[in-house]
Each structure stands twice: as C-alpha cells, then as structure tokens.
Amino acid sequence: MMLKVSMASANESLIALVNRGYAVLGSIKKDYLVKKASGSYNEDVDNLQYEEQMNQWGTEVITELTHIFPTELESNLFLNPEIPFGAVSGDYKYQSMVSRFGHFLRGLEKIRQTSLPQYTDLPIQDRLYVEHIDSFQKVRDINPAMVADLLKNGFLNLSEDQVQLALEQILGVSFHKKDWGGEVNDLYTANVVVNGTRRATAFLLKGPGIGKKEMTIADCGKNGDQVVRLFTTPADLFVVQYVGPIADMLIKDVQGKIAELRAQSRTSHFLIIDGQDTARVLHAYGKL
C-alpha cells in the first residue's frame, strides 16, 4: 500500500513529533524537580497538568499518523506500546506516567524507523498510473502480457458505453450518465480512492467511434474543447481514457492543464488510461 503523503514529508513530520514529545517530557521533568525541591509539588494538581500535556501530544500523534498511513495499523501500534514489567520508585503515579510516556515516545520512533519503509512512497509526479489507484488495486496483478490477446495494435474493441458501464460498476457508481455532445465530463464521481483517500474524479471517455487507432487533441471536440471542459469540473483527479493509444501531444496538453491548477495551489493529478490499461482494469474485475 501507498502512503497518503510523500515518504520525505512523513519522515519529517514523525521526527518533529518525536522531538516535540521529548521536549514535553523534558519540560515535565524539569517542572517536577523544581517543585519537589521547593516543596510545592502537589500530586493531584501537577500530575493532572502533566497528563494533559502528554495527552495533547498523543492526540497530535494520532492525527498525524492518520494523515500519513493508509490504515489504522500504525495508530493502533502507537496506542498499544510494548511496556515491560518493572517497579518504579519515588512518587509512584508521576514515575509511572513518565515511564509510560517514554514507551510511547520509543514506540513512535520505532514506527518511523520500521513501519514507514514498508510502504510505497506517494508518487510526487503529477501523473498517476492505474496501479496507483486503490479502487483499481486488482490491476496490480494483471501485467500487459495477460491482456495482449485482447488487443490489436493496442486497440480494444469495446464501445465507450461498455467501458463507462464497466467503470461505473467497478467504482460503485449507481447512476449511468448518458453521453451527449456538450457534457463537461463523461463520468464524475467521488468514489475513486487513492492512498486511502477519496478523490473527486472527472473522466473523459472515448470509444472506437472517433475512427482512429490513436486519439489526438482533435478527437476531443472542436480544438480540444472537451479537454478544456473537463478541467472546469470541481475535481482534483482528471482521467483521460481511450480504447487505443493516446497521442503524446494530448498527454502533454493534459499535463500542462494540471500544471496550471497546481500553480493555483490546487492539489491535482491526472491519469491516462489507454487501450492496454483499459483492458487490464476491465480484465482484473471480470468485465471482459
């Protein structure tokens, strides 16, 4: 599975949390020693304040772990640290609380060192591939050779409506959108999941009706206006799909529009699904 954020960003966040945890622990220990030395330490009042500081840090950790990892595994690991049996001396409640907090700290560092590397890094590029989509996760077991006999020169002989219906079934979209010339997109859904997070996604779908083995900008409406309309959709993942090869210039045009959105600080990605990847996805889900 993939991280929800980049590996570098996740590592920085976890290091910051570990350091903040040690800062909290150091501040608590210092306050305790000063109050013990002056005789002003109040077990009930001060321990409650210390506990609140620790809990606040723990809440921050859980929030960040949820933001980083695709499942609840790491949050559960953090909340259930390995705590060996052992006696404490002095003020029992304070010492027990400080000792337990130390185990939480070491547990978080262990998650950073051992759990983080087990995940696939989030692609930092603006282009995603079908393997990156959790909703298409079965395609990861379908290599191109497995669908080669279904293609002729990279072309899959399925209508646009057949492909759309198959995608709707895979994504759990109950409403079938009828094709017409002026639509903003052919399929729009928030059911697409990437790295454990739902993404508002707009599809531009093309079948063999264009009469070409390779889809170009000219095949996407007058002067490519279908692509322009696609990017007016309130989405952050844009998909261009064709049952055959897709021209490089069309891909570059889509990439340029993604760059414009990113320049406006919008998190945006695009996905190109050509004939081969269309066959792989549909085959993976038994739609061929």
C-alpha positions in Angstrom: 0.0 0.0 0.0 1.0 3.6 -0.5 1.4 6.4 2.0 -1.0 9.3 1.9 1.8 11.8 1.7 5.4 11.6 0.4 7.9 9.5 2.3 10.1 12.5 2.9 7.2 14.6 4.3 6.1 11.7 6.5 9.6 11.2 7.9 9.9 14.9 8.7 6.5 15.0 10.5 7.4 12.0 12.6 10.8 13.3 13.5 9.1 16.6 14.6 6.6 14.7 16.7 9.3 12.6 18.4 11.3 15.8 19.2 8.2 17.5 20.5 7.5 14.5 22.7 10.9 14.6 24.2 10.5 18.4 24.7 7.2 17.8 26.6 8.9 15.1 28.7 11.9 17.3 29.5 9.6 20.2 30.4 7.5 18.0 32.7 10.6 16.5 34.4 12.1 20.0 34.9 8.9 21.3 36.4 8.6 18.3 38.7 12.2 18.6 40.0 11.8 22.3 40.7 8.6 21.8 42.6 10.0 18.9 44.6 13.0 20.9 45.6 10.8 23.8 46.7 8.3 21.5 48.4 5.4 22.9 46.2 4.7 19.7 44.3 1.0 18.8 44.5 0.5 15.2 43.3 -3.1 15.6 42.3 -2.9 19.0 40.6 0.5 18.7 39.0 0.0 15.2 37.7 -3.2 16.2 36.1 -1.4 19.0 34.3 1.4 16.7 33.2 -1.2 14.2 31.9 -2.9 16.8 29.9 0.3 17.8 28.2 1.1 14.2 27.4 -2.5 13.6 26.1 -2.3 16.6 23.9 0.9 15.3 22.3 -0.7 11.9 21.9 -3.7 13.4 20.1 -1.3 15.2 17.7 0.5 12.0 17.0 -2.8 10.1 16.2 -3.9 12.9 13.9 -0.6 12.8 12.0 -0.5 9.0 11.8 -4.0 9.1 10.3 -2.8 11.7 7.8 0.3 9.7 6.8 -0.7 6.0 6.8 -3.5 4.3 4.7 -4.8 2.1 7.5 -5.3 2.3 11.3 -2.4 -0.2 11.9 0.2 2.4 13.0 -2.3 4.3 15.2 -3.1 1.0 17.0 0.6 0.2 17.3 1.2 3.6 18.9 -1.7 3.3 21.3 -0.6 -0.1 22.4 3.2 0.2 23.1 5.3 -2.6 24.5 5.6 -1.8 28.2 7.8 -4.3 30.2 7.0 -5.1 33.8 9.1 -3.2 36.3 8.9 -1.3 39.6 9.2 2.5 39.9 10.5 4.4 42.9 9.5 7.7 44.4 6.2 9.3 43.6 4.5 6.3 42.1 1.9 8.0 39.9 4.3 10.5 38.5 7.0 8.0 37.9 4.6 5.5 36.2 3.2 8.3 34.0 6.7 9.4 32.9 7.8 5.9 32.3 4.8 5.1 30.2 5.2 8.3 28.2 8.7 7.2 27.4 7.4 3.9 25.9 5.0 5.9 23.7 7.9 8.0 22.5 10.1 5.0 21.7 7.1 3.3 20.0 6.6 6.3 17.7 10.3 6.3 16.8 10.0 2.6 16.1 7.1 3.3 13.7 9.2 5.9 12.0 12.1 3.6 11.5 10.5 0.2 10.8 6.9 0.8 9.6 7.4 3.8 7.3 9.8 1.9 4.9 7.3 -0.9 4.4 5.0 1.4 2.4 5.3 2.5 -1.2 6.1 6.2 -1.5 3.4 8.5 -2.8 4.2 9.4 -6.4 5.4 13.0 -6.4 4.8 13.4 -10.1 1.6 14.9 -11.4 0.8 11.8 -13.4 -0.7 8.7 -11.7 -1.0 5.3 -13.2 -3.7 2.7 -12.8 -1.6 0.8 -10.3 -1.6 3.9 -8.0 -5.4 3.8 -7.7 -6.7 1.8 -4.7 -10.1 1.5 -6.5 -8.3 -0.4 -9.3 -6.0 -2.3 -6.9 -6.7 -5.7 -8.6 -5.0 -4.4 -11.8 -1.6 -4.7 -9.9 -1.9 -8.4 -10.6 -2.5 -8.0 -14.3 0.6 -7.5 -16.4 0.3 -6.3 -20.1 1.1 -9.8 -21.4 -2.1 -11.1 -19.8 -4.3 -8.9 -22.0 -2.1 -9.0 -25.1 -4.5 -11.3 -26.9 -7.4 -8.9 -26.3 -5.7 -6.1 -28.1 -5.0 -5.5 -31.8 -2.2 -2.9 -32.2 -3.0 -1.6 -28.7 -6.7 -1.3 -29.6 -9.5 -2.8 -27.5 -12.7 -3.2 -29.5 -15.3 -2.0 -26.9 -17.7 0.9 -27.2 -17.5 3.9 -25.0 -20.7 3.0 -23.3 -19.4 -0.5 -22.5 -16.3 0.9 -20.9 -18.3 3.5 -19.0 -20.7 0.9 -17.6 -17.8 -1.3 -16.5 -16.0 1.6 -14.7 -19.3 2.6 -13.0 -19.7 -1.0 -11.7 -16.1 -1.2 -10.5 -16.3 2.2 -8.8 -19.8 1.6 -7.4 -21.4 4.4 -9.3 -25.2 3.7 -9.4 -26.1 6.5 -11.9 -25.3 5.9 -15.6 -24.6 9.2 -17.3 -25.9 9.4 -20.9 -23.4 10.6 -23.4 -24.1 13.9 -25.2 -22.1 16.4 -27.1 -21.9 19.3 -24.6 -21.1 17.4 -21.4 -18.4 18.7 -19.1 -17.3 15.2 -18.4 -18.4 11.6 -19.2 -18.2 10.4 -15.7 -17.8 12.2 -12.4 -17.5 10.5 -9.0 -16.0 10.8 -5.6 -15.8 7.0 -5.3 -12.2 6.8 -6.6 -9.8 6.1 -3.7 -6.1 6.9 -3.9 -3.8 6.1 -1.0 -6.9 5.5 1.2 -8.5 8.9 0.4 -11.5 9.5 -1.7 -10.7 11.8 -4.7 -13.2 13.8 -6.7 -12.6 12.5 -10.2 -13.6 13.5 -13.7 -13.4 11.2 -16.7 -13.2 11.9 -20.4 -14.0 8.7 -22.1 -13.6 7.8 -25.8 -14.5 4.7 -27.7 -13.9 3.5 -31.2 -16.4 6.0 -32.6 -13.7 8.5 -33.4 -12.5 6.1 -36.1 -8.8 6.3 -35.3 -6.2 4.0 -33.9 -4.7 6.9 -31.9 -6.6 9.6 -30.1 -5.4 13.1 -30.6 -6.4 16.6 -29.3 -8.5 17.0 -32.4 -10.6 14.0 -31.4 -11.7 15.7 -28.2 -14.2 18.1 -29.6 -13.6 21.3 -31.6 -10.0 22.3 -30.9 -9.9 20.0 -27.9 -12.7 21.8 -26.1 -13.7 18.6 -24.4 -10.4 18.6 -22.5 -11.0 22.3 -21.6 -14.4 21.5 -20.3 -13.1 18.5 -18.4 -10.9 20.8 -16.4 -13.8 23.0 -15.4 -15.1 20.1 -13.3 -14.7 20.5 -9.5 -12.2 17.6 -9.3 -8.6 17.0 -8.3 -8.1 13.9 -10.4 -8.6 14.0 -14.1 -8.8 10.9 -16.2 -8.5 10.6 -20.0 -9.4 7.2 -21.3 -9.4 5.7 -24.8 -9.7 2.1 -26.1 -6.5 2.6 -28.1 -3.2 4.5 -28.0 -3.3 8.2 -26.8 -1.1 10.7 -28.6 1.8 12.3 -26.8 0.6 15.8 -27.6 -2.7 15.1 -25.9 -0.9 13.8 -22.8 1.3 17.0 -22.8 -1.8 19.2 -23.1 -3.4 17.5 -20.1 -0.1 17.7 -18.1 0.0 21.5 -18.9 -3.5 22.0 -17.5 -2.5 20.1 -14.4 0.5 22.4 -14.0 -1.8 25.5 -14.3 -4.0 24.1 -11.5 -1.0 23.4 -9.3 0.2 26.9 -9.9 -3.0 28.0 -8.2 -2.1 25.8 -5.2 -4.7 23.2 -6.2 -3.7 19.6 -5.5 -4.3 17.9 -8.9 -3.2 14.7 -10.7 -4.0 13.1 -14.0 -4.4 9.6 -15.1 -4.1 8.3 -18.7 -5.8 5.0 -19.4 -5.0 3.8 -22.9 -6.3 0.6 -24.6 -3.8 -1.6 -22.8 -4.6 -0.2 -19.3 -8.3 -0.2 -20.1 -8.1 -4.0 -20.9 -6.0 -4.6 -17.7 -8.5 -2.8 -15.5 -11.6 -4.5 -17.0 -9.9 -7.9 -17.1 -8.9 -7.5 -13.4 -12.5 -7.0 -12.4 -14.1 -9.6 -14.8 -15.6 -7.1 -17.1 -14.2 -8.6 -20.4 
